[in-house]
Amino acid sequence: MNNPKIIKYFIIIILFISGFLVAKSFYQPKERNVAEDSVILIEQIKTVSKLITVEAYYNELYTYKDYYKFDWTPFQKKAIIRVKAKVLAGYDLGELKFETDIKNKTIHLKNMPKPTILSMDHDLDYYDINQGVFNKFNAADYNKMNHKAKQLIYQKAMESYLLVEAAKKGMEMIKSMQQMAKNLGWQVKIDHT
């Protein structure tokens, strides 16, 4: 290994490999360190008597825009949000009362509720979030957009045929109950008082 040519090639190879390893460490994407923690507390448990008769799925694009005095890019913030929601409609049977008349083989249903929206579950996907130099999004803005998106879905559900469809399905279920009771020699009556 006293040959200067071999030593020169050996040094060039070592420098090349070292340079390659150093360059690779700079251009390699860095791993992100993420720390997550959660505490789950049960706030309240209560029994419910709800009858879901229909569910609807909504997909809505919602545009949020906020600006100070002038509608110019440095003073405005804007977001386009896709809202995907599932709305469940039916009956809250918490106030429904049953009375049984064994002598006449009759079941009386009292305080029959009207159909209503029982629950809404929604997800937001934020698209095209643009912030101005003097107007940035903060946590309150995201909460406001979330609340407004939920209101929009609720409004669309109330304007649609959802509750009419829930009422139809509810009547079909009552007719089925009446038919089953009739097969057993009983009758089901709805008292509208």
SULNORPE-V851542 format. One record per residue. N is the residue number from 1. RES is the residue in one small letter. OMEGA is omega as a letter, one per 20 degrees, with the letter a starting at -180 (999 if undefined). D_LAST is the distance of its C-alpha to the last C-alpha in whole Angstrom. Layout:
BEGIN
n->N res->RES omega->OMEGA d_last->D_LAST
n->N res->RES omega->OMEGA d_last->D_LAST
END
This chain:
BEGIN
n->1 res->m omega->r d_last->109
n->2 res->n omega->a d_last->112
n->3 res->n omega->a d_last->111
n->4 res->p omega->r d_last->110
n->5 res->k omega->r d_last->108
n->6 res->i omega->r d_last->106
n->7 res->i omega->r d_last->105
n->8 res->k omega->r d_last->104
n->9 res->y omega->r d_last->102
n->10 res->f omega->r d_last->100
n->11 res->i omega->r d_last->100
n->12 res->i omega->r d_last->98
n->13 res->i omega->r d_last->96
n->14 res->i omega->r d_last->95
n->15 res->l omega->r d_last->94
n->16 res->f omega->r d_last->92
n->17 res->i omega->r d_last->90
n->18 res->s omega->r d_last->89
n->19 res->g omega->r d_last->88
n->20 res->f omega->a d_last->86
n->21 res->l omega->r d_last->84
n->22 res->v omega->r d_last->84
n->23 res->a omega->r d_last->83
n->24 res->k omega->r d_last->80
n->25 res->s omega->r d_last->79
n->26 res->f omega->a d_last->78
n->27 res->y omega->r d_last->77
n->28 res->q omega->r d_last->74
n->29 res->p omega->a d_last->71
n->30 res->k omega->r d_last->70
n->31 res->e omega->r d_last->67
n->32 res->r omega->r d_last->65
n->33 res->n omega->a d_last->64
n->34 res->v omega->r d_last->60
n->35 res->a omega->r d_last->59
n->36 res->e omega->r d_last->55
n->37 res->d omega->r d_last->53
n->38 res->s omega->r d_last->50
n->39 res->v omega->a d_last->48
n->40 res->i omega->r d_last->44
n->41 res->l omega->r d_last->42
n->42 res->i omega->a d_last->39
n->43 res->e omega->a d_last->37
n->44 res->q omega->r d_last->33
n->45 res->i omega->r d_last->32
n->46 res->k omega->r d_last->28
n->47 res->t omega->r d_last->26
n->48 res->v omega->r d_last->23
n->49 res->s omega->a d_last->21
n->50 res->k omega->r d_last->21
n->51 res->l omega->r d_last->21
n->52 res->i omega->a d_last->24
n->53 res->t omega->r d_last->24
n->54 res->v omega->r d_last->26
n->55 res->e omega->a d_last->29
n->56 res->a omega->r d_last->31
n->57 res->y omega->a d_last->35
n->58 res->y omega->r d_last->36
n->59 res->n omega->a d_last->40
n->60 res->e omega->r d_last->40
n->61 res->l omega->a d_last->43
n->62 res->y omega->r d_last->43
n->63 res->t omega->r d_last->46
n->64 res->y omega->r d_last->46
n->65 res->k omega->a d_last->49
n->66 res->d omega->r d_last->50
n->67 res->y omega->r d_last->53
n->68 res->y omega->r d_last->55
n->69 res->k omega->a d_last->56
n->70 res->f omega->r d_last->58
n->71 res->d omega->r d_last->57
n->72 res->w omega->a d_last->60
n->73 res->t omega->a d_last->60
n->74 res->p omega->a d_last->62
n->75 res->f omega->a d_last->59
n->76 res->q omega->r d_last->56
n->77 res->k omega->a d_last->54
n->78 res->k omega->r d_last->52
n->79 res->a omega->r d_last->50
n->80 res->i omega->a d_last->49
n->81 res->i omega->r d_last->46
n->82 res->r omega->a d_last->44
n->83 res->v omega->r d_last->41
n->84 res->k omega->a d_last->40
n->85 res->a omega->r d_last->36
n->86 res->k omega->a d_last->33
n->87 res->v omega->r d_last->30
n->88 res->l omega->r d_last->27
n->89 res->a omega->a d_last->24
n->90 res->g omega->a d_last->21
n->91 res->y omega->r d_last->18
n->92 res->d omega->a d_last->18
n->93 res->l omega->a d_last->16
n->94 res->g omega->a d_last->17
n->95 res->e omega->a d_last->13
n->96 res->l omega->r d_last->12
n->97 res->k omega->r d_last->12
n->98 res->f omega->r d_last->13
n->99 res->e omega->a d_last->14
n->100 res->t omega->r d_last->17
n->101 res->d omega->a d_last->18
n->102 res->i omega->a d_last->21
n->103 res->k omega->a d_last->22
n->104 res->n omega->a d_last->20
n->105 res->k omega->a d_last->21
n->106 res->t omega->r d_last->17
n->107 res->i omega->r d_last->15
n->108 res->h omega->r d_last->11
n->109 res->l omega->a d_last->10
n->110 res->k omega->a d_last->7
n->111 res->n omega->r d_last->7
n->112 res->m omega->a d_last->9
n->113 res->p omega->r d_last->12
n->114 res->k omega->r d_last->13
n->115 res->p omega->a d_last->17
n->116 res->t omega->r d_last->19
n->117 res->i omega->a d_last->23
n->118 res->l omega->r d_last->24
n->119 res->s omega->r d_last->27
n->120 res->m omega->r d_last->31
n->121 res->d omega->a d_last->34
n->122 res->h omega->r d_last->37
n->123 res->d omega->r d_last->41
n->124 res->l omega->r d_last->43
n->125 res->d omega->a d_last->47
n->126 res->y omega->r d_last->49
n->127 res->y omega->r d_last->51
n->128 res->d omega->r d_last->54
n->129 res->i omega->r d_last->54
n->130 res->n omega->r d_last->56
n->131 res->q omega->r d_last->57
n->132 res->g omega->r d_last->59
n->133 res->v omega->a d_last->62
n->134 res->f omega->a d_last->60
n->135 res->n omega->a d_last->57
n->136 res->k omega->r d_last->56
n->137 res->f omega->r d_last->53
n->138 res->n omega->a d_last->51
n->139 res->a omega->r d_last->49
n->140 res->a omega->r d_last->46
n->141 res->d omega->r d_last->47
n->142 res->y omega->r d_last->46
n->143 res->n omega->r d_last->43
n->144 res->k omega->r d_last->42
n->145 res->m omega->r d_last->42
n->146 res->n omega->r d_last->40
n->147 res->h omega->a d_last->37
n->148 res->k omega->r d_last->38
n->149 res->a omega->r d_last->38
n->150 res->k omega->r d_last->35
n->151 res->q omega->a d_last->33
n->152 res->l omega->r d_last->35
n->153 res->i omega->r d_last->33
n->154 res->y omega->r d_last->30
n->155 res->q omega->r d_last->30
n->156 res->k omega->r d_last->31
n->157 res->a omega->a d_last->29
n->158 res->m omega->r d_last->26
n->159 res->e omega->a d_last->28
n->160 res->s omega->r d_last->28
n->161 res->y omega->a d_last->26
n->162 res->l omega->a d_last->26
n->163 res->l omega->r d_last->22
n->164 res->v omega->r d_last->22
n->165 res->e omega->r d_last->24
n->166 res->a omega->r d_last->22
n->167 res->a omega->r d_last->18
n->168 res->k omega->a d_last->21
n->169 res->k omega->r d_last->22
n->170 res->g omega->r d_last->19
n->171 res->m omega->r d_last->18
n->172 res->e omega->r d_last->21
n->173 res->m omega->r d_last->21
n->174 res->i omega->r d_last->17
n->175 res->k omega->r d_last->20
n->176 res->s omega->r d_last->22
n->177 res->m omega->r d_last->20
n->178 res->q omega->r d_last->19
n->179 res->q omega->r d_last->23
n->180 res->m omega->r d_last->24
n->181 res->a omega->r d_last->22
n->182 res->k omega->r d_last->23
n->183 res->n omega->r d_last->27
n->184 res->l omega->r d_last->27
n->185 res->g omega->r d_last->25
n->186 res->w omega->r d_last->22
n->187 res->q omega->r d_last->18
n->188 res->v omega->r d_last->15
n->189 res->k omega->r d_last->12
n->190 res->i omega->r d_last->9
n->191 res->d omega->r d_last->6
n->192 res->h omega->a d_last->4
n->193 res->t omega->999 d_last->0
END
